[in-house]
């Protein structure tokens, strides 16, 4: 069974764990909130590193892509450096893959973007 853990700076009252099957693979998926405590989040990343297959990092991106160059956010870099064994994803790749399709869908539905 694959284990995926999302560590959030959000409220621990929203913590949740579930099991699911994707493409014939069994997954244990859990969300852990730290009530805004960044150091606690880093501690959890270190504690679960190597014990879970992957971490999900929501609500932040490790870097901003500007003119083809990556600029890393300081705290996001600290998260990335705390994780030595497990895989980690911030959704950046998926965002860059899907954003053009989202814009195209808005245009097809007659929704204009201003700004």
Order of alpha helices (4+ residues) and beta strands (2+ residues): beta-beta-beta-alpha-beta-beta-beta-alpha-beta-alpha
